[in-house]
Amino acid sequence: MQISFPFSRPPENRGMLAGMSKGAKGQGRWPNRIRHFRERAGLTQDDLVEATGFSQSKISALELGQRKLSRPDALIIAAIEAMHCSAEELHENQAATVPLELIVAAFESEARPERWTPRPLRRVAASPLLARPEQCFAAHLVDDSFNELRPPDTMLYCRRVEGPEAAIKAGAPILVKRYRIDRADGEILEVLAGMLNVDLAGELTLRTCTTNRQISRHIEIQRRRRPGPWLAERRIEALARPAEVRYTSRPEDEAEIVGVIERSDDALPPSIAA
């Protein structure tokens, strides 16, 4: 299995500033980001006309910055479900933010923080390529526990894994948390990044992507609940690893999946190529 990681850093004109100003091309006195969010959602101006009740000329004038976007109009546009934005984000230079909730580092790392949850809690600017930032959070990778794919001091933007039967693709980059025992400090939370591995029995593990040999290569997440002779009853060649799992956290699990990594800084998420 070969790891493919399309993380080539985008040219300057395609980075964060370019992403934030995409909707501002050719705008006039009152620039905004209506066009950016509309095109990201795959909508046309006619779609906005139908959804808002605004005239075609008004939508066009707003997108071109020839008409000032009022707070009531911004609320109406932001209420369109497919836009996935807030009224504040529609105004120019009002970038989406996400909460910085976790510090990613291995228990064995020399860069291990005193706590894995930042204090005080704060919000950070989200990647402009991040879809549905309201469903995401940020995690700060501070050590070499993910260094085969991303270097230390990288911000990871993650989609929350919440509720029963959450759909996660096998091989997806994920964040997990688990508790470790320290002789001096007792039970300590550890947060790690890696790839979701699903074996033929349906058991879930985290495959760490690090050159640090002190960190386990595979970390158990969830065992199959009903072990038994099922494997012997089926032909091995008929078995196939699932492309997607329906994940539900259980109290007895060794670790818990808390997020799926969608972006890191300005880069695309990693992928697995067989």
Kinemage of the C-alpha trace (Angstrom):
@kinemage 1
@onewidth
@group {chain A} dominant
@subgroup {mainchain}
@vectorlist {calphas} color= white
{ca met a 1} P 0.000 0.000 0.000
{ca gln a 2} L 1.410 3.335 -1.011
{ca ile a 3} L 0.642 6.594 0.750
{ca ser a 4} L -0.372 9.394 -1.560
{ca phe a 5} L -0.325 12.822 -0.024
{ca pro a 6} L -1.232 15.614 -2.465
{ca phe a 7} L 0.045 18.307 -0.153
{ca ser a 8} L 1.953 20.453 -2.611
{ca arg a 9} L 1.677 23.969 -1.268
{ca pro a 10} L -0.503 26.093 -3.541
{ca pro a 11} L 1.010 29.035 -5.381
{ca glu a 12} L 0.677 32.360 -3.604
{ca asn a 13} L -2.160 33.458 -5.868
{ca arg a 14} L -4.094 30.319 -4.900
{ca gly a 15} L -3.463 30.400 -1.150
{ca met a 16} L -5.547 31.714 1.690
{ca leu a 17} L -5.754 35.297 0.434
{ca ala a 18} L -6.842 34.141 -3.000
{ca gly a 19} L -9.473 31.879 -1.473
{ca met a 20} L -10.859 34.689 0.658
{ca ser a 21} L -11.067 37.150 -2.205
{ca lys a 22} L -12.490 34.851 -4.831
{ca gly a 23} L -15.908 36.482 -4.584
{ca ala a 24} L -14.431 39.970 -4.720
{ca lys a 25} L -13.244 39.851 -8.326
{ca gly a 26} L -14.413 42.937 -10.166
{ca gln a 27} L -16.259 44.307 -7.140
{ca gly a 28} L -16.945 47.939 -6.570
{ca arg a 29} L -17.445 50.165 -3.585
{ca trp a 30} L -19.032 47.611 -1.227
{ca pro a 31} L -17.213 44.274 -1.737
{ca asn a 32} L -18.601 41.115 -0.164
{ca arg a 33} L -18.273 37.343 -0.459
{ca ile a 34} L -21.707 36.395 -1.808
{ca arg a 35} L -20.286 35.147 -5.085
{ca his a 36} L -17.583 33.118 -3.312
{ca phe a 37} L -20.086 31.203 -1.186
{ca arg a 38} L -22.605 30.890 -4.041
{ca glu a 39} L -20.066 29.334 -6.405
{ca arg a 40} L -18.683 27.098 -3.659
{ca ala a 41} L -22.230 25.790 -3.139
{ca gly a 42} L -22.693 25.236 -6.885
{ca leu a 43} L -25.566 27.735 -7.080
{ca thr a 44} L -26.439 30.218 -9.824
{ca gln a 45} L -27.704 33.750 -9.437
{ca asp a 46} L -31.119 32.464 -10.498
{ca asp a 47} L -30.998 30.049 -7.559
{ca leu a 48} L -30.433 32.985 -5.192
{ca val a 49} L -33.257 34.928 -6.810
{ca glu a 50} L -35.625 32.039 -6.230
{ca ala a 51} L -34.455 31.380 -2.669
{ca thr a 52} L -34.398 34.990 -1.465
{ca gly a 53} L -37.126 36.673 -3.485
{ca phe a 54} L -34.631 39.346 -4.517
{ca ser a 55} L -34.616 40.584 -8.102
{ca gln a 56} L -31.933 39.482 -10.547
{ca ser a 57} L -30.597 43.030 -10.743
{ca lys a 58} L -30.298 43.247 -6.955
{ca ile a 59} L -28.357 39.979 -6.702
{ca ser a 60} L -26.045 41.096 -9.498
{ca ala a 61} L -25.485 44.520 -7.937
{ca leu a 62} L -24.733 42.966 -4.544
{ca glu a 63} L -22.193 40.543 -5.979
{ca leu a 64} L -20.476 43.306 -7.933
{ca gly a 65} L -20.311 45.535 -4.856
{ca gln a 66} L -22.424 48.175 -6.567
{ca arg a 67} L -24.986 47.897 -3.779
{ca lys a 68} L -24.232 47.743 -0.064
{ca leu a 69} L -25.081 44.443 1.603
{ca ser a 70} L -27.336 45.271 4.535
{ca arg a 71} L -27.569 43.152 7.664
{ca pro a 72} L -31.169 42.020 6.905
{ca asp a 73} L -30.220 41.001 3.345
{ca ala a 74} L -27.128 39.145 4.617
{ca leu a 75} L -29.295 37.206 7.080
{ca ile a 76} L -31.706 36.203 4.301
{ca ile a 77} L -28.887 34.971 2.054
{ca ala a 78} L -27.094 33.171 4.904
{ca ala a 79} L -30.360 31.372 5.735
{ca ile a 80} L -30.085 29.433 2.447
{ca glu a 81} L -29.007 25.989 3.664
{ca ala a 82} L -26.739 25.240 0.701
{ca met a 83} L -24.652 28.392 1.289
{ca his a 84} L -23.208 27.081 4.573
{ca cys a 85} L -22.137 30.479 5.832
{ca ser a 86} L -23.084 33.118 8.364
{ca ala a 87} L -24.203 36.667 7.693
{ca glu a 88} L -20.859 37.916 9.026
{ca glu a 89} L -18.907 35.715 6.610
{ca leu a 90} L -20.681 37.286 3.643
{ca his a 91} L -18.997 40.614 4.322
{ca glu a 92} L -15.531 41.175 2.919
{ca asn a 93} L -12.611 40.319 5.224
{ca gln a 94} L -14.889 38.475 7.645
{ca ala a 95} L -13.254 35.062 7.425
{ca ala a 96} L -14.837 32.007 9.007
{ca thr a 97} L -13.391 30.934 12.339
{ca val a 98} L -13.345 27.612 14.161
{ca pro a 99} L -12.597 26.808 17.808
{ca leu a 100} L -9.089 25.609 18.631
{ca glu a 101} L -9.955 22.642 20.823
{ca leu a 102} L -7.051 20.178 20.924
{ca ile a 103} L -3.264 19.924 20.963
{ca val a 104} L -1.941 16.942 18.972
{ca ala a 105} L 1.131 15.273 20.473
{ca ala a 106} L 2.241 11.806 21.493
{ca phe a 107} L 2.546 10.799 25.130
{ca glu a 108} L 6.170 9.796 24.426
{ca ser a 109} L 7.046 13.060 22.682
{ca glu a 110} L 9.576 15.504 24.086
{ca ala a 111} L 7.198 18.232 22.956
{ca arg a 112} L 4.361 16.772 25.032
{ca pro a 113} L 2.266 19.659 26.363
{ca glu a 114} L 1.102 20.040 29.934
{ca arg a 115} L -2.468 19.860 28.662
{ca trp a 116} L -4.030 18.640 25.410
{ca thr a 117} L -6.858 21.184 25.513
{ca pro a 118} L -5.756 24.800 24.954
{ca arg a 119} L -6.458 27.319 27.701
{ca pro a 120} L -7.924 29.803 27.365
{ca leu a 121} L -10.158 28.540 24.581
{ca arg a 122} L -9.966 30.676 21.456
{ca arg a 123} L -11.024 30.706 17.834
{ca val a 124} L -8.700 30.693 14.830
{ca ala a 125} L -9.244 31.582 11.184
{ca ala a 126} L -10.462 28.617 9.174
{ca ser a 127} L -8.968 27.560 5.870
{ca pro a 128} L -10.998 29.241 3.089
{ca leu a 129} L -11.223 25.813 1.432
{ca leu a 130} L -12.931 24.305 4.474
{ca ala a 131} L -16.529 23.324 3.737
{ca arg a 132} L -19.086 23.782 6.526
{ca pro a 133} L -16.740 25.370 9.093
{ca glu a 134} L -19.601 25.415 11.593
{ca gln a 135} L -19.199 21.621 11.847
{ca cys a 136} L -15.427 21.759 12.320
{ca phe a 137} L -12.743 22.508 14.889
{ca ala a 138} L -9.013 23.122 14.798
{ca ala a 139} L -6.244 21.064 16.397
{ca his a 140} L -2.617 22.203 16.707
{ca leu a 141} L -0.039 19.544 15.800
{ca val a 142} L 3.025 20.408 17.887
{ca asp a 143} L 5.323 17.375 17.611
{ca asp a 144} L 6.624 14.739 15.169
{ca ser a 145} L 3.804 12.216 15.720
{ca phe a 146} L 2.407 12.868 12.200
{ca asn a 147} L 5.640 13.942 10.512
{ca glu a 148} L 5.493 11.517 7.576
{ca leu a 149} L 2.606 13.622 6.314
{ca arg a 150} L 2.705 16.972 8.106
{ca pro a 151} L 5.502 18.726 10.038
{ca pro a 152} L 5.257 19.980 13.611
{ca asp a 153} L 3.513 23.306 14.221
{ca thr a 154} L 0.738 22.612 11.697
{ca met a 155} L -2.906 23.514 12.183
{ca leu a 156} L -5.307 20.665 11.386
{ca tyr a 157} L -8.936 21.455 10.540
{ca cys a 158} L -11.241 18.595 11.464
{ca arg a 159} L -14.873 17.651 10.942
{ca arg a 160} L -16.470 16.549 14.178
{ca val a 161} L -17.417 12.914 14.618
{ca glu a 162} L -20.628 13.028 16.609
{ca gly a 163} L -23.624 10.832 17.205
{ca pro a 164} L -24.166 7.149 16.482
{ca glu a 165} L -23.325 5.559 13.133
{ca ala a 166} L -21.058 8.382 11.937
{ca ala a 167} L -19.842 7.626 8.395
{ca ile a 168} L -16.037 7.583 8.056
{ca lys a 169} L -14.110 6.366 5.012
{ca ala a 170} L -11.523 3.663 5.571
{ca gly a 171} L -8.068 5.186 5.189
{ca ala a 172} L -9.297 8.652 6.155
{ca pro a 173} L -6.967 10.907 8.184
{ca ile a 174} L -8.418 11.137 11.686
{ca leu a 175} L -7.812 12.410 15.199
{ca val a 176} L -8.201 10.093 18.170
{ca lys a 177} L -7.975 10.649 21.877
{ca arg a 178} L -7.183 8.142 24.596
{ca tyr a 179} L -6.001 8.137 28.185
{ca arg a 180} L -2.501 7.097 29.262
{ca ile a 181} L -1.140 6.507 32.742
{ca asp a 182} L 1.751 8.635 33.976
{ca arg a 183} L 3.446 7.656 37.221
{ca ala a 184} L 3.684 11.243 38.379
{ca asp a 185} L 0.523 12.773 36.974
{ca gly a 186} L -1.836 9.807 36.812
{ca glu a 187} L -4.301 9.570 33.930
{ca ile a 188} L -3.421 11.896 31.037
{ca leu a 189} L -5.301 12.575 27.816
{ca glu a 190} L -3.357 11.920 24.604
{ca val a 191} L -4.405 13.151 21.143
{ca leu a 192} L -2.929 11.617 17.974
{ca ala a 193} L -3.368 11.985 14.218
{ca gly a 194} L -3.140 9.134 11.747
{ca met a 195} L -5.012 6.996 9.228
{ca leu a 196} L -8.092 4.927 10.001
{ca asn a 197} L -7.333 1.277 9.371
{ca val a 198} L -10.156 -1.285 9.109
{ca asp a 199} L -9.205 -4.964 9.088
{ca leu a 200} L -11.152 -7.903 7.667
{ca ala a 201} L -12.859 -8.491 11.008
{ca gly a 202} L -14.080 -4.908 11.132
{ca glu a 203} L -11.768 -3.883 13.975
{ca leu a 204} L -10.576 -0.274 13.907
{ca thr a 205} L -7.024 0.908 14.504
{ca leu a 206} L -5.112 4.138 14.043
{ca arg a 207} L -2.074 3.815 11.796
{ca thr a 208} L 0.313 6.476 12.974
{ca cys a 209} L 2.385 8.202 10.314
{ca thr a 210} L 5.627 9.055 12.067
{ca thr a 211} L 9.334 8.336 11.948
{ca asn a 212} L 9.447 8.427 15.758
{ca arg a 213} L 10.030 4.790 16.750
{ca gln a 214} L 8.896 5.428 20.316
{ca ile a 215} L 5.326 5.827 19.045
{ca ser a 216} L 3.366 2.659 18.301
{ca arg a 217} L 2.734 2.098 14.603
{ca his a 218} L -0.787 0.798 15.229
{ca ile a 219} L -3.084 1.916 18.048
{ca glu a 220} L -6.269 0.046 18.834
{ca ile a 221} L -9.477 2.054 18.600
{ca gln a 222} L -12.324 -0.443 18.645
{ca arg a 223} L -12.523 -4.230 18.718
{ca arg a 224} L -15.184 -6.298 17.047
{ca arg a 225} L -17.951 -6.762 19.593
{ca arg a 226} L -18.949 -10.338 18.671
{ca pro a 227} L -15.808 -12.462 18.231
{ca gly a 228} L -16.365 -16.011 17.086
{ca pro a 229} L -15.754 -18.600 14.367
{ca trp a 230} L -17.349 -16.401 11.704
{ca leu a 231} L -14.063 -16.081 9.803
{ca ala a 232} L -13.715 -19.839 9.357
{ca glu a 233} L -17.241 -20.058 8.033
{ca arg a 234} L -16.522 -17.741 5.139
{ca arg a 235} L -14.034 -18.031 2.347
{ca ile a 236} L -11.156 -15.642 2.846
{ca glu a 237} L -11.127 -14.634 -0.814
{ca ala a 238} L -14.745 -13.497 -0.518
{ca leu a 239} L -13.879 -11.022 2.228
{ca ala a 240} L -13.130 -7.401 1.478
{ca arg a 241} L -12.252 -4.465 3.644
{ca pro a 242} L -15.164 -2.020 3.829
{ca ala a 243} L -14.748 1.291 2.043
{ca glu a 244} L -16.656 3.039 4.808
{ca val a 245} L -17.422 2.346 8.447
{ca arg a 246} L -20.339 3.430 10.609
{ca tyr a 247} L -18.640 4.484 13.797
{ca thr a 248} L -20.199 4.671 17.238
{ca ser a 249} L -17.999 5.303 20.262
{ca arg a 250} L -18.283 2.733 23.067
{ca pro a 251} L -17.259 3.044 26.742
{ca glu a 252} L -14.977 0.005 26.524
{ca asp a 253} L -13.010 1.295 23.506
{ca glu a 254} L -9.283 1.863 23.869
{ca ala a 255} L -9.491 5.167 21.997
{ca glu a 256} L -12.158 7.468 20.550
{ca ile a 257} L -12.300 9.037 17.092
{ca val a 258} L -13.053 12.730 17.613
{ca gly a 259} L -12.514 14.192 14.148
{ca val a 260} L -11.787 13.584 10.480
{ca ile a 261} L -9.012 15.820 9.139
{ca glu a 262} L -10.435 17.848 6.258
{ca arg a 263} L -7.648 20.385 5.728
{ca ser a 264} L -4.269 21.333 7.131
{ca asp a 265} L -3.268 24.942 6.701
{ca asp a 266} L -3.855 25.594 2.943
{ca ala a 267} L -3.362 21.973 1.898
{ca leu a 268} L -5.623 19.178 0.788
{ca pro a 269} L -6.318 16.200 3.052
{ca pro a 270} L -4.228 13.048 2.684
{ca ser a 271} L -5.507 10.026 0.824
{ca ile a 272} L -4.608 6.370 0.548
{ca ala a 273} L -3.849 4.792 -2.806
{ca ala a 274} L -3.732 1.009 -3.015
